[in-house]
Structure formats: structure tokens, C-alpha cells
Amino acid sequence: MVPTNLGGYECQSIIAAILIKLAIPQVLQEVAAARQIMVKCGTFQMDGYTFCLGLEGLNLLSRADASVQGLVLPVMSLIRDAIFRPQITIKPSSHFSLQIRPLAELVDLYHCRQATDPRDKVFALLGMSTGDPGAAGIVPDYEASWEDVIRKLVQFSLSHETAVTTWGTKVAVVRANGCVLGKISSTQTLHNRGGRQTMEVTWTNPAIPSNKGAMQRTLWTFYSTAKLAKKGDIVCLVKNSKHLSIVRPHEDYSSIIISQVPVSDRVLPWLPSITAFPTQLLLVWDWGNSYSTIEVPRSFRQYQSVLGVAAPGKELQTYIGKASRLLDVAAILRVAALFEEEAHRILTASKICDEGFATWGDEIMTEGLCELLLRDEGGDWTPLYGLAQQGHFGIIEWFIRAGKIKQEQQQQQQHGTMLLWYAVQTKQSTVARLLFDAGAFSMQEQLSRAVDEWERTGDEDGTFRPRVFEQFRVLSQLGSNTRRQSMAKFLLDTGIVSLEAAFWWAAENKRFTSFGAMLRNFGQYSIKYAPTWHAVLRRAAQKGDKLVVEALLVEKDMHSEITLNDDILPAIEHAAEAGQKELVSLLIGTQRPDAVFVEAAKVGFEATMRAMLQDYPPHLWNVSVRLSLVSIGYNALFAAVEHGQERIARLLLEHKKSGINMRDPCGRTALHLAILRRQRAMVELLVASGKADVRARDIQPGCLRRIWAHEISFFVRIPELG
């Protein structure tokens, strides 16, 4: 016992010091072998089991530092369990052992203890382990190097398919293939239950059979290890291992927290069904501390620098190595559904690749950076796409020059489309224009898929959200549109694809109804829609593209009224100027022919007037109204005179369809109107035609003579009226 007059903190420090001394490897063996342990202080003594119960009851260790807990709690389990050990030990194999736990579990408990010879950290545990580590060559052989001992231990505990190197006598670096299965969602140390740690595991890998639909959760409780797991740690399975491991991701490497999770195979019956190990694991196993007393190096290179380990390879390989390690950790985080942390690694890797390319140019691409950027990371994603999202167009331009992104080849066209998608996410218009100019994606394909998506509901592609950049949610910046529509909208917004070209594509491909509806949903296009529709209609009429004209007319008629002056008349004029007789008839047929004729006269559309006078079938003139051609001509002539359209008036007089002497409701002829409007050239034209009745009077007697006398100097002199 400890003196009762000591404060809580002093008690805690004294007890911790006693227990830490018991954790020295040589003493640890004696504690493990003891059948009864007595704790003495002066004349007072207490049974070890009672001592541990007292510690739990006082809850002193709950306020201790995690490093102290990592050293003390595993020793307490040995002290507590001493009274339950049998008095007689049956030797089950060729070597003596206390048969306490498997060697891997013992290592997880006690590998952070101090030892004069680092090999004793392993050798001292052999007499406590179950199984037969000697079969794997792990025996107390002081002729073997530390590197050889740790290599055999790692291959025995994790998998024989691991590559192991050491940095001094405290750190082992393990490279292996693995499969990420889940993450630690929460942890708690139960000090009133022997210091056991409990953790909740969320299984995030969809390959787990029981993980269909919502992600499943499991609660684990077992003894506290030297390094305590915490929220955010990763549960993974190393290839050819029969046990799960817990690792902690850092910037570009991961550290081993628990090499072999002490969970029964019966709890995880699906474990043998995991056969794919796509993730590259770079694991650092630190045997010198429990990660609580010092700050863990953030990056792999920083770790090397702290320990004085030189980085091998060429200088340019440092860029490739760093980017590769970042992407490996990003792949771990992706499966664990830690998307924000994953994105940070990806963006950092993109920046490093861009820096390497800026420094080394083509050389670094041929040394391995090209293959790294095209590495398939799953989920329709490669590291190259991260460059597009960050606007690093230099490397993308290199890929285009190298012929690795082409529209003609399906796989390479996929690269172009996905590069465009990630550029759209962060509105990288320079990258998008570069891809468009290089023909890396098809405008027709993008628009077609956008319209397809508009027409579908509940489609998987329509609800697409790229897992690799889940946290950005930039679609909210683009309105409520989904993936393909966002891409189409971005191309139109930036002018990379002209709105007119998109209209033309939609009309030619009979997609204009859906395209128009989708476009109007984009908001600001309600303003751009009408002028673009008019421009495309005029162009189609001029080219004689009947299919496009019909598509435009049908779509416009579905959502608004087709007007003569704004919509049809300019298109008729363009078609007439180009000699497109069929389209002239088609467009005129959408309106009343007499209205078209009069409005064309008013605005001076001579080509339209000539086409209607020469080519428009006479029997169609009175389809909608029963008016004589002379009456229509009279209305047209009045419109021409009113608006000073001399050429139109001359055209009507030449074709004898002017109704030149017909009167308006006020009793005025065209000549009267020309005089009233002071249209001298028009008066001369009408008088010179010989058809105008110069003696005609208006309804008000004397009106014409008064006007004539007043304006005699302005108009021609007619002898008969002098």
C-alpha cells in the first residue's frame, strides 16, 4: 500500500512508478510466471489481485497520461490474473512456455518497454506465448541481428508476404498489400473493468457480405494495448493474414497500433471471403514509444529525417515517392469513408506532381510520374483527375501532346470526359477549354448525355456524387442540376461551347424539346434563350435545313406563342435571300400569308416580298382569310408608303398588285398618304407610275388642294392641277 496522507496525484505517480518498474522485460517474465503476487510498502502488504481492484475502485489511472496507461494497464492484467494460474504447468511442446497469449498479442501489449538489448523485447515474450514461434525461426538467438528478429516477427504476426526494413533499433518499416475494412468510430477505456478498452467499429467496405445497404457496426472489448486505439484509426486485413490489424493514417504513411486484434474468428465469419487486397500499405511500427510522449512525425520523410535515415534514389524520385505515398493513404481513407481527409491527400499529391513537372519536365514523366497519374484508384478515378480539379493544366497539356487523351479511343475519351467533370467541379475553365480545343471530349456526347439525364428520373448516373471529392459539394454552386447537366451548363456558361452550336445540335438530333426544357431550367438562360433561338432559326432557314427549322418551331410552339415579327419574318427573309423556296413556304405557312406580306412591306423585306409575289402558290393566299390579292397589295402599299419603303412600293407597282387607288377608312389613297407624310420620292414614284389618280379627293372636300397648294414647292409640278 501507499501512505494515506499523500494526495491523489502523488498516489498516482508512486503507483505508476512501481508498475512501470514491473514492466521491464526481465521483470515482466517473473510477473507473468508468478502464481501469487504481494505488493508491500513498509510493514503493510496486499495481495496483487486486491491491489488491482483498489486501483480500479479509486479510478486513479483514468486521470493518467495515455503513455502511462499504455505501460501500466497491460502489467495490471498480469498481476490480477496471477491467482488464477495453475500451480502445475504441463509442457505442451518442445519449448517451455507459460501459455499466456499468442506472441503477436503479447508484442502489442509490451513492445514499448525499455530494454538494454532491443532483441529482449521479443525474446522475453517467447516464454509467455502460446503456439510455437520457434517454427517460424523466432528463438532466443543473440547471434541474429535486430533486423532479422523483427523481420521474422512481422512475417509471423502479419503475413509472410511483407517487406520489412528497420531504422535503427526502434522502428520497423513494413510494406504490404491489404484490404481496408472499416474504421474506429469511438473508443473508451474502462478503468473499472481492469483497464479494458472498448471500441466501436464501422464496417465501410462494401465487399463485406453483411454490409449490404447501411454500414454495419460492431463493438469490441479487450485488454488495453501499449498503443491505445482512437477514433479515426483504420481496421484492415493484410494479404495472407488470418487476423485483423489496426493502423493509424498520417500524412503519407500509417503506423501500426495493434498488429493482431484479439478477436475470435467466430465473431467475423465472413473474414475468409475477403480475397482482394488492392491497397498498398506503408506501415511504420515504432517500438520506442506509445505515441503519447512525443509528437509523431507528420510525414514519412520527416520520420526519416528525425532518425537520420537518408532517402534513397534520384532527387526527382522524391516527388514521385511522396505523391505515391499520399495517394496510397488517400486510397485507405476513401474506403474508410473519411472523404475530407482523403481529398487533402489527393490535392497535396496533385500539387507535388505539378511541382515535380515544373522542375523536371518530360524527364519525370518518363521516370514514372505518367504511370502514377493514370493509376486506377477505383470508382472511375485516377490521380490525373485531381490535377484537373486544381487547374494544373501543364501536365494535362503534356498528356494531350503525348496522345494519351484522344476522343477516338474509348479509354482515352473516358479520361477526357472525367477530366472535364473534375474541372467543372471547381470551375477550371482553362482546363476545360484546353480539353475542348484538343478534342479530348465530344460536345455532342456531353449534350446528349445531359439531355438523357434530364429525361430520366431516379437514374443512378443522375444521382452521381464522386466519392473521392464528397466534401466539396460544388454541385450546389451549379444549381440543382446533376452530373451531366452541370457539365453541359458549365460548357455553355464559359462559352467553351456556344449556345448557338448547342441549339443547332439539339435541333439536328431531334432533341430540342428536352434540350429546351433543360436549358430553361438553368435560370439565366431564359434571357439568352430567345435571341439564340432566333439566330439559329435564321441560320437554318438560310442553309435550307428543314429538319432544324421544324424542330425549332415545334419546341417554341410547346411553351410560347410563335410571333410573326420577332420569330418568323426575319427567318423568311434569310430563306428568301438564299433562294430556299421550300423553307419560305414552310415558314409562311405558320402565319396568315396576308399578314406576312403586309409586315414584310412595312419593314422593307424585299426578298420576302419578291418570293411571295413570284413563288408563293396563289391558292394559299386565302387559306385563312378571304381577301383579294389586290386588297392585300393595297394594304402592303399603304404600309410601304407609311414607312417610306420606296423599293417595296416600286415592286408592288411593277407586279400590278398594289391597289394604288384604293382608299383607307379615312378616304385617303396612297398618294394622299405620301403627301401627308411628305414623302417626296414616294409621291414622284406614284405619279410617275401613271396609275395614281392625281385628281382624287379625300373625304373632306378641299383637303388635298389645300395640302397641295401649301407643299407645291416640295412636290412635282403637275400641269393639270396648276
Secondary structure, DSSP 8 states (H G I E B T S, - for coil): ---TTS-HHHHHHHHHHHHHHTTSHHHHHHHHH-S--EEEETTEEEEHHHHHHHHHHHTGGGGS-HHHHHHHHHHHHHHHHGGGS-SS----SSS-----EEHHHHHHHHTTS--SSTTHHHHHHHTTEES-GGGGT-S--TTS-HHHHHHHHHHHHT-SS-EEEEETTTEEEEEEEEEEEEEEEEEEEEGGGTTEEEEEEEE--TTSGGGSSS--EEEEEE---SS---TT-EEEEETT-SS-EEEEE-SS-EEEEESS----GGG-TTGGG-----EEEEEEEESS--SSSS---SSHHHHHHHHT----S-HHHHHHHHHHHHHHHHHHHHHTT-HHHHHHHHHHHHHHHHHHHHHHTHHHIIIIIHHHHT---SSS--HHHHHHHHT-HHHHHHHHHTT-S-SSSHHHHHHHHHHHHHHHHTT-HHHHHHHHHTT-S-HHHHHHHHHHHHH-SS-TGGG---GGGTTT-GGGGGTT--HHHHHHHHHHHTTSS-HHHHHHHHHHTT-HHHHHHHHHTTSTHHHHHHHHHHHHHHHHHHHT-HHHHHHHHHHHHHHS---IIIIIHHHHHHHHHTT-HHHHHHHHTTS-HHHHHHHHHHHT-HHHHHHHHHTS-GGGTTSS----HHHHHHHHHHHHHHTT-HHHHHHHHHTT---TT---TTS--HHHHHHHTT-HHHHHHHHHTT-S-TT---SSTTHHHHHHHHTTTTS---GGG-
